[in-house]
Structure formats: structure tokens, C-alpha cells
Amino acid sequence: MTRLPLQAVLFDMDGTLVDTERLWWDVVERVAAALGRTLGESDQPEVLGRPVEHTADWLAGLTGAPATDVAAELHREFTDGVRDSVVPRPGAMALLDALARDGVPVALVTASPRAVADTVIEALGAGRFAVSVTADDTARTKPAADPYLAACRALGVDPARCVAVEDTPTGVASAESAGCVVLAVPSLAPIEAAPGRTVLDSLERVTPERLRSMVNGELRVMSWNLWLGGSKVDDHRAKQIEVITETGADVVGVQETGGTAAQELAEALGWYHHRAGENLGVISRYPITARFGDPWVGFYGAAGVRVRIGRGREVDVWTAHLHYTPYGPYESVFDGLPAHELIAHEEVRLAQMRDALRRVDEACDDGVPVVLVGDFNCPSHLDREDVAWPVTKAAEEAGLRDSYREAHPDPVRHPGHTWSPIHPVHEDGSGRDEPQDRIDYVLHRGLTVLDSRTVVTGTPSPWPDVADNDWPSDHAAVLTTFAVPEKD
């Protein structure tokens, strides 16, 4: 696959790079109050992300004051405020520095006038910006596409290969009209996620790699058994949110949700979610357009969703949890059962996997890739030559590929164990080592694997002293980065 590069990053200024959106609102509020008008939330669309002239004309129409006088006062107060204190938004300077190190061109695209923009550019460092486009530079400014198109022309780049970073609905409309991929970091007015648009609450954890993934149609899918919702670990919900944020996961298939974890995590992250029964869920930063499987599925089973991650790109993501007993690694290591008996004891899980595969096939559409994640509670036939574990073989025979083994073909060098970061010793008191195995998976059909890894944060204390662990689970998670093709 040819991976086209991220050609440029185009930053809005007010409220995105510098903390001036609140200053602009305060200035307009003061000027409006002096003219006898009190502003409220319903007035934000006429103020936030708008050029001075637009807001001045709007205020003049409301108050009867001359528009030129209103514009002059807004210019004066806002420029004085910017000159007195330019405060970068959290994470903005670090991201600018990282883009500079990677050689990614950066443009400033603002609806503010040139005089204000130049003051900010000087404060941030003129060398950080290859191009700047202001309200003075195009016939129409935001929400029209003109400013972003002008920046792309000046840089000689394709808008579709650029990420525009915006904080207002007006700016988002401008960037999307120009054909840019959009990262929205709302300041005052809320912004909804949408195809081709990612919404985050801060720039603090945004990296050039993350921006490249947005342009290249990449998708990070994680499988995570939350371990009874995470309830064994103190402050587990906040720790779960931190893991998801730090990994940059886009879609997470969860097991052992404790009933409510998928909904609570999605609400905290501002994401979409699907809850299935008491144990399964999928959360997604991208819109969920369909839900599959039995919504009242029991503790074990499978459930899925379709997510739309951008123009012409959809993926079906399923999460599954298979029965935990009898557990093959225990029977192999502790009981010494031969391969044929181990395989025979997989009947329950094999039936559950076949049911999941049947549901996946019933829901799939031509051209829509499939990802099946989950805690299968069994090893893989790709990891041990001595046992042809039938559950993973059934998935392979159905056309699903093991993303971790694609990225790491050698099971000796990269065992990828997910059970268990907190059980080095078997918990029966015998002192025997706990068998360490890869029992959590991210399988796929129709995608290209770019990377896959297991995830555990910190150094978890072993069971039972787990309450203070940073890692709020008894399983490692699996995170795979895919390239997603556009539909024909």
C-alpha cells in the first residue's frame, strides 16, 4: 500500500493556538453592553470564529450604531488585549515544535485582521509558520472555504492531504468546505464529531503521528477486558480514560464492562458507544452508523457496530468474550493433557466463536472491512506448533487474520502475552508459575496492518495488592493500527 504523507497542518489562531477566543468574546460583550445590548449563548455564532467586520455589522444592525465605529472599537480593544498577553493553548507549542522537527509545513489561517495575526505570529515565533492567511487576504473569510484554499495554494499542497485544526463551528465549516481533514478542539462553542472530523478536548496529547493517521485513513482499534468493569482498582474509570487517551485508540471493543462501562467511558470522552448485555460494548470516536448482534447477549457472546471514519471509509468492529473454562493453558501446564484432549475441551468456545462468525457474516456488506476483537480465553494455533487450537483456526478459516501475528510473526521473539500482567504466580497458593499466554486478539478482514502491540501502563503490583495499580485490568490490551481503504 502507498501511504501518502501529511502535506501540511493548517492552524486557526484564536482559541486554537492562542487563548484569544475568550478575549474576543469578552471584548464583544463589553462593546455590546456599551451600546445597550446584553449578549448570550445564542449570539455566539455571530461572534466566535467570525471576522471583526462581520460582528461589527451584526452589532450595528442590532443597536443602530455606525458599523465603522463599532468595527474600530472592536479592533482597538482586541488588538490591545492581544498585545498585552498572548497565551498559547495547552499543547500548542509542543505540537508546533514536533511538526517543525518532522519537517511538516505549518500555516496560520485566521479570520482576524493582519495586524492582530502578525502580533500573535511574532509572539509565537515567525519561523514556525510557512504561510499566514488573514481576513485581509481573501475576498471571503470563514466560514467560506477561501482562507484554507488560499493557504493550500500558497504551500502547493492538496487540501485532502492536510489537517486543519479549528476550535469553532465556523472554522470547521471553512476547513471542511476546502476539503481538509479536520481536528476540532472546541474552546467555547461545542463541536460534534463527524465523518472526516476528529474532536478532542485538548492539543496536549496530539502528535504528528496522530495527524498523519487522520490523513492516511488509519484506524487504531483496541481490545480490552476491563476486569469486572475495573472495579478491583481504585479510581479505575479515570485510569481507563487515561489509557484510551494516551494510546490514541479510535475504537475500543471492551469485555467485562460491568454493565455500564462502555456508556460511561463514551460519555466522559465525548464518544459514541454501543452497549450489549451486561458484559460487552464498543466505544468509538467516530460515528456509529449501525449496531449488530443480540443487544441482550449474555455474559459470553459477540456484538458489533459499523463506524464511519471518513469520506468513503467504513469498518465493522465486533467485540467478543468466550467462556473461560476449561482453561487450556492450565490443562496443558498443570494437568499435562495431550493435544487431542486440549482440542476436544475447546468445544464450548468453538461453538461461541462459530456463532460470532455467523453473525459477522450476516451483518457484513461488500467492501466493508471487518475487525473482530476480544478475550477468547484460549491460545492461538499461530503461537504453539504442538496444539492446533481450534478457536483461532476457525476464525482464520473464515478469512480473519491475526493482526498481532502479522506485525510480529515470530512468537518466540514477540510472545504478545495478555494473560496476565498481575498474575505471575497461580492464585491457588501452590506457588506455581502462572502460564503466560496470548488470549486477547484483534483479528481483521480487508485491512492493512501498520502496527500492533500489547498495552500495559506502569508496573502493576501482583494480585491481590492491585488497588493502587495504574493499570486497571488483569489482562493486557491489544492495540492495532490499520490502514483503511476507501470504498469503491
Secondary structure, 3 states (H helix, E strand, C coil): CCCCCCCEEEECCECCCECCHHHHHHHHHHHHHHCCCCCCHHHHHHCCCCCHHHHHHHHHHHHCCCHHHHHHHHHHHHHHHHHHCCCECCCHHHHHHHHHHHCCCEEEECCCCHHHHHHHHHHHCHHHCCEEECCCCCCCCCCCCHHHHHHHHHHCCCHHHEEEEECCHHHHHHHHHCCCEEEECCCCCCCCCECCEEECCCCCCCCHHHHHHHHCCEEEEEEEECCHHHCCCCCHHHHHHHHHHHHCCCEEEEECCCCCHHHHHHHHHCCEEEEECCCEEEEECCCEEEEECCCCCCCCEEEEEEEEEECCEEEEEEEEECCCCCCHHHHHHCCCCCHHHHHHCCHHHHHHHHHHHHHHHHHCCCCCCEEEEEECCCCCCCCCCCCCCHHHHHHHHCCCEEHHHHHCCCCCCCCCCCECCCCCECCCCCCCECCCECCEEEEEECCEEEEEEEECCCCCCCCCCCCCCCCCCCCCEEEEEEECCCCC
